[in-house]
Amino acid sequence: MDDIFHPDVSTDPYWWLAAKPTAEGSSPVPDEADVAIVGSGYTGLSAAIELADRGFKVTVLEAKEFGCGASTRSGGHVSSGLNLGKGPSAAKPSPLISSLGQDRYNGLLDEASQSMDRIQMMIEREKIDCHFVIGGRFVAAFTRGHYKSLEAKMAVLDHNGKAGCRMVPREKQRDEIGSDYYHGGMVVERSGKLHPAMYHRGLLDACRRRPGITLCAHAPVTAIDANGSGFRVMAGGTALRAADVLLSTNGYSQKPSPWLKRRVIPLASCIIATEELEPDVIKRLIVHDRSINDTKRLLSYYRVSPDGKRILFGGRETFFTQDPLESGRRLFARMVRVYPELAKTRVTHSWTGMVAMTFDHLPHIGRENGIYYAAGCNGSGVAMMSYLGYRIGASIAGANERSAFDGLPFPTKPMYNGKTWFLPAVGAYFKSMDKWDRMFG
Ligand SMILES: Cc1cc2nc3c(=O)[nH]c(=O)nc-3n(C[C@H](O)[C@H](O)[C@H](O)COP(=O)(O)OP(=O)(O)OC[C@H]3O[C@@H](n4cnc5c(N)ncnc54)[C@H](O)[C@@H]3O)c2cc1C
């Protein structure tokens, strides 16, 4: 074992120490439901809660333990729209402004902002204990050029003052971060963080409290066939009749919809947790306890753990799944580039999970061949996928509420069938572009 790892290093997410995914409260797959929901992450559970509150009988079908996907593995950064449609680098203007037009883009940003209100409301209403705080984010500029780009797009991101953005030049950078690695950055006050697995556990408990919701773990859905006016869903070998079906499988969308598989690109994201650090070290490294991400294409994102004792350092490295200890070594090297004083610190946890990218960098909700879907978090789904789960739930229930996400075309590419053979090449390209930017940008 490399000495960067603690002798008891775990490849389970650090978050699972407090809330490990379980099958507790699981029921056998019933014969029928009004709505069958495939996947038990934030999206599926948020949809289930909304539907049950509108009087629907819902069954949530999960392939493994509840919440074992991205929802209990994430960094727990809560964004109010900063990441919406941003494309590969946070420093560039969103490609959506030219493709959708500023008005539509503003409509999407409005809803991204509402997703923050919604998650806050749900945490309060359902009394979810998950260390939720709105403490702001620091977006660290990887190059001088990125700083200028952030400055240029700040007005759009600020969204009429709603996001609370302001620039921090390099000479003031140490007011935010104990590192000289970056070229200044932008503070976004309306940004938060939470404990992702405890938030998921809270949503699961909210489902358990609602008699209209049946939760089925270890019930992988293998087929969905039209059956009269509804569907026959095969889950864990049992057939369930449902009037409607929602796919909320995001980065784990292998089965049962080839249509969805052609539209999401599953991508690995990885995180390490350090051993406990001295309080003064933490205070020096992340001065105001904000969440931090940088503007690289292969971005890094990091924060302090809710107990204030560790740094959780995440990033996208190679895009494809790899041994968590291997990704841990790479992340550690990155972390030490930002914080050389952590060179002797040991890693206690190193894990990976899957996010779902899309060809237009946007998440999507809608209906295809009668089957509803909500997918494509593009790496940022704590608030957004919770919100879209709620929106699609309301839409299935027949609510007459319009969303800026309604009717957006969900693009794919010719020859793409869900196999991500191109990711190593894209990852290598992004890596070399990041190097190029760093040298000349
Ligand atoms: C390492 C990492 C870090 C991240 N950091 C952040 C962050 O800091 N901030 C942020 O906003 N977002 C972050 N994200 C993204 C965020 O976690 C996701 O957007 C969000 O959790 C998606 O929720 P979901 O319910 O759509 O999908 P998931 O939580 O992935 O749930 C999908 C579920 O579908 C199940 N499933 C798949 N196929 C089937 C089937 N056939 N039958 C039954 N069940 C099936 C899976 O088992 C899984 O449980 C991160 C993600 C990862 C992986």
Ligand as a Chemical Component Dictionary entry (heavy atoms), coordinates in Angstrom:
data_LIG
# 
_chem_comp.id                   LIG 
_chem_comp.type                 NON-POLYMER 
_chem_comp.pdbx_formal_charge   0 
_chem_comp.three_letter_code    LIG 
# 
loop_
_chem_comp_atom.comp_id 
_chem_comp_atom.atom_id 
_chem_comp_atom.alt_atom_id 
_chem_comp_atom.type_symbol 
_chem_comp_atom.charge 
_chem_comp_atom.model_Cartn_x 
_chem_comp_atom.model_Cartn_y 
_chem_comp_atom.model_Cartn_z 
_chem_comp_atom.pdbx_ordinal 
LIG C1  C1  C 0 -18.268 11.482 -7.306  1  
LIG C2  C2  C 0 -19.454 12.386 -7.575  2  
LIG C3  C3  C 0 -19.431 13.704 -7.118  3  
LIG C4  C4  C 0 -20.520 14.547 -7.346  4  
LIG N1  N1  N 0 -20.513 15.789 -6.787  5  
LIG C5  C5  C 0 -21.608 16.584 -6.914  6  
LIG C6  C6  C 0 -21.669 17.817 -6.224  7  
LIG O1  O1  O 0 -20.768 18.174 -5.468  8  
LIG N2  N2  N 0 -22.767 18.590 -6.421  9  
LIG C7  C7  C 0 -23.801 18.217 -7.234  10 
LIG O2  O2  O 0 -24.765 18.969 -7.393  11 
LIG N3  N3  N 0 -23.779 17.017 -7.855  12 
LIG C8  C8  C 0 -22.728 16.188 -7.705  13 
LIG N4  N4  N 0 -22.717 14.966 -8.295  14 
LIG C9  C9  C 0 -23.877 14.571 -9.107  15 
LIG C10 C10 C 0 -25.062 14.114 -8.255  16 
LIG O3  O3  O 0 -24.618 13.192 -7.301  17 
LIG C11 C11 C 0 -26.087 13.474 -9.186  18 
LIG O4  O4  O 0 -26.478 14.422 -10.138 19 
LIG C12 C12 C 0 -27.348 12.987 -8.487  20 
LIG O5  O5  O 0 -27.044 12.198 -7.382  21 
LIG C13 C13 C 0 -28.200 12.213 -9.488  22 
LIG O6  O6  O 0 -29.275 11.629 -8.816  23 
LIG P1  P1  P 0 -30.165 10.573 -9.591  24 
LIG O7  O7  O 0 -31.240 10.160 -8.683  25 
LIG O8  O8  O 0 -30.596 11.155 -10.902 26 
LIG O9  O9  O 0 -29.191 9.377  -9.954  27 
LIG P2  P2  P 0 -28.468 8.306  -9.009  28 
LIG O10 O10 O 0 -28.347 8.766  -7.621  29 
LIG O11 O11 O 0 -27.225 7.882  -9.706  30 
LIG O12 O12 O 0 -29.525 7.113  -8.980  31 
LIG C14 C14 C 0 -29.760 6.287  -10.087 32 
LIG C15 C15 C 0 -30.204 4.934  -9.526  33 
LIG O13 O13 O 0 -30.757 4.152  -10.583 34 
LIG C16 C16 C 0 -30.500 2.803  -10.247 35 
LIG N5  N5  N 0 -30.707 1.997  -11.457 36 
LIG C17 C17 C 0 -30.030 2.042  -12.620 37 
LIG N6  N6  N 0 -30.526 1.142  -13.495 38 
LIG C18 C18 C 0 -31.563 0.507  -12.857 39 
LIG C19 C19 C 0 -32.461 -0.526 -13.239 40 
LIG N7  N7  N 0 -32.413 -1.079 -14.454 41 
LIG N8  N8  N 0 -33.381 -0.945 -12.340 42 
LIG C20 C20 C 0 -33.475 -0.372 -11.097 43 
LIG N9  N9  N 0 -32.623 0.617  -10.695 44 
LIG C21 C21 C 0 -31.683 1.053  -11.566 45 
LIG C22 C22 C 0 -29.062 2.838  -9.766  46 
LIG O14 O14 O 0 -28.725 1.676  -9.035  47 
LIG C23 C23 C 0 -29.053 4.118  -8.940  48 
LIG O15 O15 O 0 -29.327 3.858  -7.572  49 
LIG C24 C24 C 0 -21.639 14.089 -8.085  50 
LIG C25 C25 C 0 -21.662 12.770 -8.548  51 
LIG C26 C26 C 0 -20.584 11.925 -8.296  52 
LIG C27 C27 C 0 -20.647 10.514 -8.798  53 
# 
loop_
_chem_comp_bond.comp_id 
_chem_comp_bond.atom_id_1 
_chem_comp_bond.atom_id_2 
_chem_comp_bond.value_order 
_chem_comp_bond.pdbx_ordinal 
LIG C1  C2  SING 1  
LIG C2  C3  SING 2  
LIG C2  C26 DOUB 3  
LIG C3  C4  DOUB 4  
LIG C4  N1  SING 5  
LIG C4  C24 SING 6  
LIG N1  C5  DOUB 7  
LIG C5  C6  SING 8  
LIG C5  C8  SING 9  
LIG C6  O1  DOUB 10 
LIG C6  N2  SING 11 
LIG N2  C7  SING 12 
LIG C7  O2  DOUB 13 
LIG C7  N3  SING 14 
LIG N3  C8  DOUB 15 
LIG C8  N4  SING 16 
LIG N4  C9  SING 17 
LIG N4  C24 SING 18 
LIG C9  C10 SING 19 
LIG C10 O3  SING 20 
LIG C10 C11 SING 21 
LIG C11 O4  SING 22 
LIG C11 C12 SING 23 
LIG C12 O5  SING 24 
LIG C12 C13 SING 25 
LIG C13 O6  SING 26 
LIG O6  P1  SING 27 
LIG P1  O7  DOUB 28 
LIG P1  O8  SING 29 
LIG P1  O9  SING 30 
LIG O9  P2  SING 31 
LIG P2  O10 DOUB 32 
LIG P2  O11 SING 33 
LIG P2  O12 SING 34 
LIG O12 C14 SING 35 
LIG C14 C15 SING 36 
LIG C15 O13 SING 37 
LIG C15 C23 SING 38 
LIG O13 C16 SING 39 
LIG C16 N5  SING 40 
LIG C16 C22 SING 41 
LIG N5  C17 SING 42 
LIG N5  C21 SING 43 
LIG C17 N6  DOUB 44 
LIG N6  C18 SING 45 
LIG C18 C19 SING 46 
LIG C18 C21 DOUB 47 
LIG C19 N7  SING 48 
LIG C19 N8  DOUB 49 
LIG N8  C20 SING 50 
LIG C20 N9  DOUB 51 
LIG N9  C21 SING 52 
LIG C22 O14 SING 53 
LIG C22 C23 SING 54 
LIG C23 O15 SING 55 
LIG C24 C25 DOUB 56 
LIG C25 C26 SING 57 
LIG C26 C27 SING 58 
# 
